[in-house]
Amino acid sequence: MTAQFPFINLPFLERDLEVAEQDDGTVLMRSRVPLGPVEAHLPAVLKRRALERPERPWLNQRCQQTGDWRTLTYGEAARQADAATQWLLTQRLDGRSVMVLSGNTLEHAVVELAAMQARMPYVPVTPAYSLLSTDHAKLKAMVALIKPAVIFVQSASQFQAALRAVASCDAWVIYVDEPVNDFDATAWSAVVTTPVSLAVQRSIDTITHDTVAKYLFTSGSTGEPKAVPVTQRMICVSMAMHAKTVGYDPIAPESVLLEWLPWSHVAGGTAIFNSIVNDGGTMYIDDGRPVPGEFAKTLRNLDEVSPTRFSSVPAGYAMLADALEADETLGQRFFRRLRRLTSSGAKLPDSLYERLQTQAVRHLGHRIPFVASYGSTETCAATTVVHWPTGQAGLVGLPQPGVELKLVPLDEERYEIRARGASVMEGYFRQPELTRLAFDDEGYYRLGDAVTFVDRTRPEEGLAFAGRVAEEFKLQSGIFVRVGTLRVEVVSSAAPLLRDVVVVGADLPYVALLAWPNPDACQERFGMRDAHALSSHAPLHDALRESLLRHNERHTGSSMRIRRVMVLNEPPSSDAGEITDKGYINQRAVLARRASAVAALYADNPGANVVTIEA
């Protein structure tokens, strides 16, 4: 255990909390710490960094052909953004939007800032809607809603099917690489060599806090994607909130990040992207992802990049822990300058948290704080944050300065969390009925999640995530199953043998699991990693049965007891939406796609890949 080792000392935001409980049990909570200065807009921050440190690398990305790092400095980024802004202004597109279909690249970053400078909302779309879809239905719906004036892609050839699918929108197309002969499009090289006039600065001077900076589409994990208008005020307020979490430290190394989180989502594209500009730091764009077969690229990058902070989802941290435990040199490089970690997407299991801290202690002699934050697309990723060192995983923290929380009781322990503040959207784009449903009668946005107090008598100890209300279900008996809580408990109980699970049992007699084994742990323990062999491997079944019997002994209620586990031999499919761009499991998509597996799990005579825990 690592609890006896101190955390690295960081200048965290103080905990100064105001809490009021109403007669109906609703709790109102806010930080007494003032937010402080808020920037005018994001382009102004880039301009300042370009003047202060023009040669400082802002972004680095591997060249696919050579494997070397391509670098974009702050000075060159500002120059290219001005040229691209001039090109946009010259087309006289009257404030319509710029849609980006491709993933994180140096050029994509410049397009974002140029669109903002031209006062044309930037609209990043997850590449899956262009590259994995056959009918492009979701992309067409997004284009019909937004009506973009410009569509940007990195490769015209790679995205040509998607571009042809939405060609009727009559948007200008800009591409960087691989032109298509019979498709009318403008080369990026022509855009960034446009001579700049005074019109660019005049346009920048007209930006206000009310200017729409971008439209972000929600992930769709809880329903159809919706467009969230994000204003410059929301961006700058959330940027100020995140900067307040850890204050300036003169002895800390300058910010260096290795990041894979997609810019089409709020965590990667708002919280992380904006913070690195605000810090004047350097981001290496990670071409890996926390999924089997892709994480090796992240490990290759960590051989060359020692980050000052690092973020991932639990699945990514599980693979990182496996690698750190197997590679001493990797651990030395990874922890050399590391100051903090962030986990998003789902609660980090306690066992995984302990494995990571064990490696931190091994290489540094102290623990690394997990500075977890909680929010949504609608709140600009700014709602709560854990701004103190804690050994407890799964916290969402306390309200950030400038945020008002409203906690509505669900039962004796849990509260539905709602938020109000300058970082919260006013409403969905052109969807008034969805907007009405999203807010309560006092203007608080309903996040759809449940939280609990770590210690109700000491609210300053923070809030813990207690699952998505929408994922909860009832057994045939009418008993509610708290999916988020149970999932984390199970993964931790069976650690490190399971990579992830999906909880099953809606309108069924008992709770069961669909489970993916951890191939690295199984290789070490059983001498095999093949998924098909593991699905019916008796020693793995015995080990899971033993672990989950112990879990059941600790949890006597039917909502937490596991009766069966199906060991899956097919990994979660990102193509089918089972695993999101952010690397976490979409429970709804898995259950819909694997309905036959659920039926087999509850069959009278289950197959060889099903572990029976108790009669």
N, C-alpha and C positions, 0 to 999 in steps of 0.2 A: 504493500500500500504506500501511496505517495503523500498522504495527508500531512505528514510531519515536515514536509519540505515547504519552504516559503514560495510565494509567487514572486515573479519579477515585479519590481516596483514601477508602476505607471502613474502618471498624474491624472487620475480619474476624476470625472465630474462628481461633485459632492452629492450626497443623498439628503435632500431637503424637501420633504413631502408634505403636501396638504391633503388630508383625507376627510370626507364628510359622508356619513351614512344617513340615508333618508328613512322615513317611516316604513316604507315597503321593502326595506332591505337593500335597495340600490345603493351602490357605493360610488361616489365621485372622487376622482383622484387627479392631482396635477403636481408638477414640480414647481417649487417656489423660485428656483434658479432662473433668472431672466435669460432669454435666448441670446440677446446681444445683437451686434451688427449683422445685417443681411445684405448680401451682394445685390447689385442692380439686375444682373442677368449673367448667364453662363459665358457668353462670348466675351464679356468684360474681363472675366477671370482668365480666360485663355490669353487675351491681349496683354494683360499684366504679366503673366508668366513669360510670354514671348519677349517682352521688353527686359525683364529681370534676368532671364537665363535663356537666351536664344539658342545656345548650343546644347542645352540639357536635353537628353533623350526623353520624349514624352511616351512614345509607343515603340515597341519592338515586335516584329513578327517574323517567323521563319519563312524563308523563300522555299517554295515547294521544290524547285528545281535543284538548288544547291545545298539546302539545309542550313545555310547561314542566316543570321539575323538581319533583317531589314530594319532600319531605324528612321523614325520621324521625330525630329527635334521640335521644341516649342516654337522656335522662330520659323522653321519651314512650314509647320502646321498652320500658323497664323497667315503666312503668305499664301499658301494654297487655299485656305478658307476664304480669304478676300477675293482671290481670283474666281473661285467657284461661286461666291456670292454675286460678283459682277455678272457672271454668265446667267445666273438665275434672274437677276434684275433686268437684264437685257431682253429676256423672253417675255417680259410684261405678263406675268402669270397671276397677278392680282391676289397674292396671299394664299393661293391654293397650296396643297401639301406636297411634300417630297417623300415618296415611299421607298424603302430599302428592303429588298427581298433576300439579300445574301447575308452571311454571318459577319463576325467581328473581323475587320481588317483595318489597315492604316487609312485607306481611302474612305471606308465607311465612316470613320471618326471625323474626317474632314467634311464629308457631306453633311453630317449632323450639325456641325458648327456653322457651315455655310447656310444651310436652310434656316437656322435660327437667326443668323445675321440678316437674311433676306426677308425675315418675318413670315416664312412659309413653314407651317408645322411639319416636323420630321416624324415619319411613321415607320418604325422598324417592325418587320414581320418575321416571325420564325421561319427559317428556310424550309422546314418540314412541309409547310403548306404549298411550297413550290416544287420541291424535289421528290417528295414521297407520295404525294397525292396523284391519282390518275384522272380525276375529274376536276380538280382544282376548285371544288365547290366553296370551301371556306375562303380561299383567296379571292374568288369572284365576289363573294359577299362583302369582304373587307373593302375591295376596290369600289364596289357599288355604294357603300356607306361613305367612304372617305372622298372618293372622286379625285385621286391625285393628279397633279399636273405633270409630275416627273416621277419616273421609276428608275431606281439605281440598282445595278447588279454588278458583281465582281466579274463574272464570266458570262458573256452573252450566250455562248454555246451551251453552258451548263443549265442556264435558266430559260432557254428559248421556248420550251414547251409551256412554261408558266406565262411568259411574255405573250405568246400567241393566244393563250387562253383569255387574257384580259386586254387584248389589242383594241377592242371596241371602245375602251375608255379614252382613247386618243391622247395618251400621255407621251411626253418626251421620254426617251429611254437613253440612259447614260450607262456605258459599260467600261470596265477597265481592261479586261483580257478577252481573248478568243472571240473575235467578231463573227457574226453570221452574215454571209454574203447577201442573202435576199431579205434582210431585216434592217429597216431604217433605224439607226441609232447613232448617238454621238459618243466619240471616244473621250475617255477621262483626260487623256493627254491634251486634248483641245480645250477642255473646260478649265484646267488649272494653268493654262498659259494665256487666259483672257486678260488683256490689259485692264488695270483697276482704275476707276474714276472716283471722284468725290461722292458719287451716288452710294458707294458702299458705306462710308462713314455716316452719311445722312440716314441711311436705313438703320444702322446700328443705333444711332442717337434717338431713333423713334421707338425703340423697344421699351416697353414698360413692364411692370410686374404682372399686368393683366394680359400680356401677349401670350398666346398659346404657343408653347415651345415644341410640344410633340403630342401625338396621340399614341397611347400605349394600349394594345389589346390585352385583355385579361387572358390568362393561360387556358381557360376553358375547363379546368379540373373540376369545377363545380357547376358547369353549364356551358352554354354557347358563349364564345368570346364576345366581349363588349369593348367599345372604344372609350378610353378615359382621356379627356383633355387635360394635359399637364401644362400649367402656366409657368412662366418664369418665376413668379412668386413661390409656387409650390417647390420648384427645383431649388431655389436659393434658400428658402426656409429649411428644407430638409438637409441641404448641404451644411447650413449653419448648425443644425441639430447634430449631425454626425461628427462635425469638427469639434463640438463641445464635449463629446463622450470622453475623449482623451486629450488633455491639453498639451500645449507645446512643451517639449522636453529637449533642452539644448544638447544633451549628451546622446540622444537617440540618433541612429543612422537615418539618412534620408529615405523616404518611402520607396520601396521596390516591391512590386506585386507580380505574381504569376497568376493570371486569371483566365478561366474558361467560361464563366457564367455569361450567357448570351445577352447582348445589348437589347434584344427584343423583349426582355423581361426587366422588371423594375429593380431587382437586386443588382444584376450586372450592369444594366444600362443607365441606372440613375444613382443608386447609392455608391457603387464602386467606381464607375466611370467618372462621375462628378468629383468624388473625393480625391482621386489622383490628380485631377486638374487643380483642385483647390490646394492640395499639398505641394504642387509643383514637383511631383515625384515621377517615377517611371513605371510603366506597366508593360510586362511581357505578355503578349497574347498567347495563351496556351492552346495548342492545337489538339490537346487531349481532352477526354471527358471521363467522368467517373462511371464508366460502364465497361464490362469485360471487352477486351480487345482494343480499347482506346486509351486506357489509363497508362499503358506503357509509354505513350507519348509524353504524358505529364511527368513521369519518372525520368525520362530522358531530359526534359527541360530542367527538372530539379537538379540534374547533374551539373548544370551550368548556371542556374539562377538561385541565389540565396535570398528568399523574400524576407521582408520585415514584418509582413502579416500575410496570412493565408486563409482562404475561405473555401469550403466545400460543403457537400451534403453528407449525411451519414454513410451512404454507400461508398463515396469517395474516400472518406476518412478510414473506413474499414480496409480498403485496398492500400491506402497509405500506411496504416499500421502494420499490415503484413510486410510491406516492403522495408519499412524502417527496422523491423525486428530481424530481417534477413540480411540487411546491408548496413554495416557500420559506417562506411564512408558516406553513404546517402544521408544518414542521420547527422553526421558532422556538418555536412553542407546545409542541410535543411534548417537546422537550429542555429546556425552560426550567427545570424543577425535577427532572428525571429523575436518579435515582441508580443504578438497576440494572434489568436486564431478566432475564426468565426464559423459557426455551423448554421445552415439554413435548410429549409425544406421539410424537416421533421426533427423530432427530439433525438438527440444523440444518446444511445444506450449507455448506461453507467459503466458497463464493462469495457466498451470502446473508449470512453473518456479516460478510464484508468490506464488503458494500454498506451494511449497517446501521452499522458502525463508521465508514465514510466520512462518513455523514450526522452521526454524533455529533461527529466531529472538525470537520466543517464548521461546526456550530452552537455547539460548546462548546470546541473546541480540545483535547479529550482523548477517550479511549475510555470506553465504559460497560461495566462488568463484567456478564457473563451469570452470574447466580447460579442455575445449574441444579440442581434436586434430582431425586432418583429414588426411587420407591417404588411402592406398589400399594395397592389398597383394603384388602388384608389386613394391610398394615403401617402403615396410617393415614397414608400419603404420607410416611413418615419412615424412610428407609433410608440414603441417601447424599446428599451435597450438595457442590457446588463452592464452597468458601468461601475462594477466593483469586482475584485477577485473572489471567486466562489468555487468550491469543490463540488457543487451540485449541478449536474447536467439537466437540461430541459427547461431552464428558466427563460422567460421572455422579458424579465426585468421590471422596470418602472417607467412611467411616462417620460418621454423626452421633453426638455424645456419647450413650451409653446403648445403642448398637446394636453387636451382635457380628456380623461378616460371616464366612461360610464360603465359600471359593472352591474349587470342585471342578473339577479339570482336565478339559477336554473334548478338547484336543489340545495341541500345543506352545505355543500362544499364548493360547487362550481358556479361560475358566473359567465354569462355571455358578455363579450367585450365589444364596446362601441367607442368611437373616437370622434373628436371635433377639434379643428384647428386650422391654421393657415396652410398646412401641408396636405389637407384633405380636399379632394375634388369637389366641385359644385354639383356635378352630375354627369351621367354618361352622354356621349355625343349622339344627338338625334334619337334618343331612346327615353322619352320622358316617363313612361310607365315603369321601366326598370329603375330609373332614378328615384321615383316615388317609393318604390319598395326597398331601396337601399338605405334610406334614412328613416329615423324615428321622428316623432312630432316635435322634438327639441333640436333637430338638426344634427344628431350624432349618426355617423356612418356605422352600419352594422357589419362587422368583419366576418361574422359567421363562425367564430371560434369560441371555445370555452377555455377559461383559465381558473386557477385556484390560487389562493394565498399560500405562500410557503409557511407563514405563521400569521394567523388572523390577528393575533394580539400585537404583532410587530410588522405592520405593512411595509416598512422600509426594507424587509428581507426579500421583497419582490413577489412577482407573480410567476406561476409555472403554467406551461401549456397543458391543456386537458382535452385536446382533440378538436376536430372539426365537427360541429353540431350536425352538419349535413351528412356526414359519414356514419353516424350512429344508427343502429337498427334495433329492432325487437326480435327476440326469439319467439317461438310459438307460444311460450308461456307468458308472453307479455313483458318479460324482463329486458331492460335496455342493456345494450352492449356498447361500451365506450371504446371504440375501435382504436383511436390514437394511443390511449393509455395501455391497452392490452398488447398492441403490436410491439411497443417498446419493451414492455415487461418480458414478452416471449423471446424476442431477439436477444435480450440480455441474459435470460435464463439459459438459453441454449448456446451462448457465446463460447467459442467463435465459430461454431459449426454452421450457422445459418447466415446467409448474406442479407436476406429480407424475407418478409412474409406478407400475405394478404389475409385478413380476417374474414371468415365466412360464417353465415348463420342466419341471415335475414329470413324470418318466417319459417325457420327450420328448428328442429328439436334441441340442438346443442351447438356450441361453438367449435369450429374446426379451422384448419389453416391450409392455405397453399403456400409452399415454402421453397425457396431457392437455396441450395447448399453453398457454402463458402469453399470453392475449390482448393484454395491454398491451405486452409485449415484441414480439409479432408485429406489432402496429399500428405501433410505432415503426420496426421494421426492414423490414417488407414492405408497410406501408400497408393492412393488413386485420386484422380481429379476428374475423370470422365463423367459428364453429367448423366448419361444414360446408365452407366454402371452404378453410379451412386444412388440413383433413384430407387433401386431395389436392393441396395447393399445392406445386409443384415447387421453388421457392426454399427453402421451409421444409424440405422433404425433403433438399435438397442440404446445407443448413446442419446438419441433424441427422446426416446421414451423415458429414460432415466431422468433427464433434465426436466422434462415437462411434468413428470410425476411429482418432482420436488416443487415445481411451480404450482401445481394443483394443490399440494399440501399447504402452501402458503395462502392460497386463494380458494376459499370454500364455496363462494357464491357461484351460481351457474353462469353468470355473465363473464367470469374470468377463467373458468375451467376449460381446458382443451381436451377434446375427446379423440380427435383424429388429425393427422397431418399427412398431406400428400406432398411427396418430394418431387418437384418438377424437374424435368430434364431439358426443357427449352427455356432459355433466358428470357427476361422481359423484353418485349419488342418495342423499340422506339418508333419503328415504322407504323405500328398499330396503335401508338399512343399510350402503351403500357408504362413507358418510362418517359418522363418529360424532358424538355431541353435542359432543365435544371438538375436532372439526374435522380429524381425521386419517383417512387412508384405511384401511379394513378390507380387507386383502388377500384374506382368505378369502371375504368377501361379494362382492367384485368378481369374483373368478374363478368363483364359483358362478352369479352372475347373467349373466355375459358369456361363458358357455361357447361360444356360437356364434362370438364374436369370437376366442376362443383358437383354435378350429378353423380359422377363416379366416386367422389369423396364420401357421399352419403349412401352409397349402394349397400344393399344387405350383405353382399359378399365383395368387399373392396379388393382392389387389385394389389399387385406385389409392390407398388410404389406408395402404398398407404400405411402409415404407422398408427396402430390403435393404442391409445394411451390408457384408457380405462373402459370397462364395460358400461 
